[in-house]
Amino acid sequence: MSSFLAISAVIPTGTDSFVSAMPAPNRWVLPTLMRLAGTRPPARAIRRGLGRGLHIDDVERIVTEFVPESRGLYMDQTGQHEWSGLRGFLLTTDDKELPLGSQRRFVQRLGAQWTREITTGHLPMLQDPKATASAIGEFVTT
C-alpha cells in the first residue's frame, strides 16, 4: 500500500503550481521576484523563516549551503495525481514560512486522513528530530 506524508507542505489544487497555491499577494509577486532575483532568498529571510527555532550553527549552515532551485519547481504546473493510499500531514505550529492557517488549507486539499501537530518551525527534522521521527513512525504504523 502506498502512502504520502506531507510535512509543512504546499499542496496546489489540480495541476496548478506551487506559486498559484500561495495566498495573495504572494502568488502575484513571487513570479516577478523569482524572475529578477532567482530562487535563493536573502540570508536575512532564511534566518527569519527557515531558521526559526534552530540552533544558530544550523541556521548558518543552511545560509551558507543553501542551493537555489529551478524556477520551474515553483512556477510549473504539477501533474494530476490521485493518491489511493493513506494521506497524512504533519503541521508545524511555529512555522513562519508556512503559517498554520495555510497548512490547514493544504490538509484539506490533500484530503489527509491523518494529521498531527508538532511545535516547531518549518524544518522540524532539524529542530526536533525525535518528535518528527515519532510522528512519522505513528503515520507509518497507521
C-alpha beads as a LAMMPS data file, in Angstrom:
LAMMPS data file: protein, C-alpha beads

142 atoms
141 bonds

1 atom types
1 bond types

-500.0 500.0 xlo xhi
-500.0 500.0 ylo yhi
-500.0 500.0 zlo zhi

Masses

1 110.0

Atoms # bond

1 1 1 0.000 0.000 0.000
2 1 1 1.324 3.429 -0.900
3 1 1 1.195 6.357 1.482
4 1 1 2.014 10.048 1.333
5 1 1 3.020 12.183 4.319
6 1 1 3.348 15.935 3.823
7 1 1 5.367 17.867 6.384
8 1 1 4.542 21.582 6.360
9 1 1 3.949 21.316 2.627
10 1 1 2.311 23.372 -0.085
11 1 1 -0.401 21.377 -1.869
12 1 1 -1.644 23.060 -5.062
13 1 1 -5.084 22.316 -6.461
14 1 1 -5.360 20.066 -9.504
15 1 1 -2.427 20.741 -11.808
16 1 1 -1.679 24.251 -10.501
17 1 1 1.808 25.370 -9.463
18 1 1 3.412 25.960 -6.078
19 1 1 3.138 29.723 -6.617
20 1 1 -0.553 29.532 -7.514
21 1 1 -1.209 27.862 -4.143
22 1 1 0.176 30.860 -2.242
23 1 1 -2.197 33.464 -0.813
24 1 1 -2.480 36.871 -2.484
25 1 1 -0.397 38.972 -2.903
26 1 1 2.416 36.364 -2.805
27 1 1 1.073 34.477 -5.814
28 1 1 1.299 37.709 -7.841
29 1 1 4.627 38.987 -6.502
30 1 1 6.670 35.765 -6.347
31 1 1 6.910 35.183 -10.117
32 1 1 8.392 38.654 -10.646
33 1 1 10.790 38.308 -7.706
34 1 1 11.987 34.927 -8.956
35 1 1 12.456 36.252 -12.482
36 1 1 14.553 39.163 -11.185
37 1 1 16.388 37.654 -8.224
38 1 1 16.203 33.890 -8.697
39 1 1 15.050 31.390 -6.096
40 1 1 17.688 31.972 -3.429
41 1 1 16.139 34.056 -0.669
42 1 1 18.297 36.668 1.066
43 1 1 20.277 35.374 4.059
44 1 1 18.143 37.503 6.381
45 1 1 14.956 35.836 5.101
46 1 1 16.469 32.368 5.540
47 1 1 17.454 33.199 9.113
48 1 1 13.977 34.560 9.979
49 1 1 11.960 31.911 8.136
50 1 1 13.626 28.550 7.599
51 1 1 15.949 29.105 10.553
52 1 1 13.249 29.878 13.103
53 1 1 13.748 27.772 16.231
54 1 1 17.013 26.228 15.074
55 1 1 20.407 26.373 16.741
56 1 1 22.494 29.240 15.321
57 1 1 25.083 26.790 13.924
58 1 1 22.364 25.005 11.948
59 1 1 20.974 28.304 10.689
60 1 1 24.387 29.494 9.492
61 1 1 24.988 26.159 7.767
62 1 1 21.640 26.487 5.948
63 1 1 22.505 30.055 4.893
64 1 1 25.954 29.004 3.672
65 1 1 24.900 25.816 1.900
66 1 1 21.529 26.939 0.521
67 1 1 21.274 25.895 -3.125
68 1 1 18.745 27.743 -5.275
69 1 1 16.228 25.544 -7.045
70 1 1 14.924 25.797 -10.567
71 1 1 12.215 28.410 -11.088
72 1 1 10.235 25.630 -12.711
73 1 1 9.887 23.881 -9.351
74 1 1 7.804 26.835 -8.192
75 1 1 6.232 28.011 -11.442
76 1 1 5.451 24.895 -13.481
77 1 1 2.132 23.146 -13.243
78 1 1 2.088 19.834 -11.428
79 1 1 0.800 16.591 -12.848
80 1 1 -2.637 15.336 -11.916
81 1 1 -2.208 12.808 -9.094
82 1 1 -4.697 10.721 -7.205
83 1 1 -3.287 9.208 -4.021
84 1 1 -5.001 5.893 -3.451
85 1 1 -3.166 5.177 -0.220
86 1 1 -3.140 6.836 3.170
87 1 1 -2.529 10.594 3.078
88 1 1 -1.171 12.412 6.106
89 1 1 0.001 15.872 7.052
90 1 1 2.359 16.881 9.869
91 1 1 1.623 20.515 10.736
92 1 1 4.327 22.762 12.191
93 1 1 2.671 25.197 14.586
94 1 1 5.532 27.737 14.917
95 1 1 6.213 27.983 11.181
96 1 1 6.842 31.473 9.764
97 1 1 7.473 30.141 6.247
98 1 1 4.095 28.428 6.006
99 1 1 1.600 29.687 8.604
100 1 1 -0.696 27.208 10.307
101 1 1 -3.786 28.577 8.557
102 1 1 -2.228 27.861 5.157
103 1 1 -1.157 24.405 6.283
104 1 1 -4.728 23.636 7.388
105 1 1 -5.964 24.645 3.929
106 1 1 -3.403 22.280 2.362
107 1 1 -4.535 19.472 4.685
108 1 1 -7.983 19.838 3.129
109 1 1 -6.618 19.943 -0.420
110 1 1 -4.628 16.788 0.201
111 1 1 -7.619 15.055 1.720
112 1 1 -5.429 13.943 4.607
113 1 1 -6.900 11.173 6.712
114 1 1 -4.154 11.528 9.342
115 1 1 -2.825 14.750 10.877
116 1 1 -0.624 15.663 13.803
117 1 1 0.836 18.926 15.045
118 1 1 4.395 19.500 16.137
119 1 1 5.577 22.688 17.856
120 1 1 8.432 23.624 15.541
121 1 1 9.326 25.968 12.725
122 1 1 9.499 24.951 9.071
123 1 1 12.284 22.393 9.490
124 1 1 11.085 20.027 12.229
125 1 1 13.551 17.347 11.216
126 1 1 16.351 19.655 12.362
127 1 1 14.603 21.406 15.240
128 1 1 13.063 18.347 16.899
129 1 1 14.186 15.194 15.093
130 1 1 12.872 12.837 17.786
131 1 1 9.342 14.242 17.706
132 1 1 9.419 14.295 13.897
133 1 1 10.586 10.680 13.723
134 1 1 7.956 9.691 16.277
135 1 1 5.200 11.313 14.203
136 1 1 6.461 9.640 11.032
137 1 1 6.554 6.296 12.859
138 1 1 2.993 6.798 14.046
139 1 1 1.876 7.623 10.494
140 1 1 3.614 4.588 9.025
141 1 1 2.014 2.224 11.532
142 1 1 -1.478 3.690 10.973

Bonds

1 1 1 2
2 1 2 3
3 1 3 4
4 1 4 5
5 1 5 6
6 1 6 7
7 1 7 8
8 1 8 9
9 1 9 10
10 1 10 11
11 1 11 12
12 1 12 13
13 1 13 14
14 1 14 15
15 1 15 16
16 1 16 17
17 1 17 18
18 1 18 19
19 1 19 20
20 1 20 21
21 1 21 22
22 1 22 23
23 1 23 24
24 1 24 25
25 1 25 26
26 1 26 27
27 1 27 28
28 1 28 29
29 1 29 30
30 1 30 31
31 1 31 32
32 1 32 33
33 1 33 34
34 1 34 35
35 1 35 36
36 1 36 37
37 1 37 38
38 1 38 39
39 1 39 40
40 1 40 41
41 1 41 42
42 1 42 43
43 1 43 44
44 1 44 45
45 1 45 46
46 1 46 47
47 1 47 48
48 1 48 49
49 1 49 50
50 1 50 51
51 1 51 52
52 1 52 53
53 1 53 54
54 1 54 55
55 1 55 56
56 1 56 57
57 1 57 58
58 1 58 59
59 1 59 60
60 1 60 61
61 1 61 62
62 1 62 63
63 1 63 64
64 1 64 65
65 1 65 66
66 1 66 67
67 1 67 68
68 1 68 69
69 1 69 70
70 1 70 71
71 1 71 72
72 1 72 73
73 1 73 74
74 1 74 75
75 1 75 76
76 1 76 77
77 1 77 78
78 1 78 79
79 1 79 80
80 1 80 81
81 1 81 82
82 1 82 83
83 1 83 84
84 1 84 85
85 1 85 86
86 1 86 87
87 1 87 88
88 1 88 89
89 1 89 90
90 1 90 91
91 1 91 92
92 1 92 93
93 1 93 94
94 1 94 95
95 1 95 96
96 1 96 97
97 1 97 98
98 1 98 99
99 1 99 100
100 1 100 101
101 1 101 102
102 1 102 103
103 1 103 104
104 1 104 105
105 1 105 106
106 1 106 107
107 1 107 108
108 1 108 109
109 1 109 110
110 1 110 111
111 1 111 112
112 1 112 113
113 1 113 114
114 1 114 115
115 1 115 116
116 1 116 117
117 1 117 118
118 1 118 119
119 1 119 120
120 1 120 121
121 1 121 122
122 1 122 123
123 1 123 124
124 1 124 125
125 1 125 126
126 1 126 127
127 1 127 128
128 1 128 129
129 1 129 130
130 1 130 131
131 1 131 132
132 1 132 133
133 1 133 134
134 1 134 135
135 1 135 136
136 1 136 137
137 1 137 138
138 1 138 139
139 1 139 140
140 1 140 141
141 1 141 142
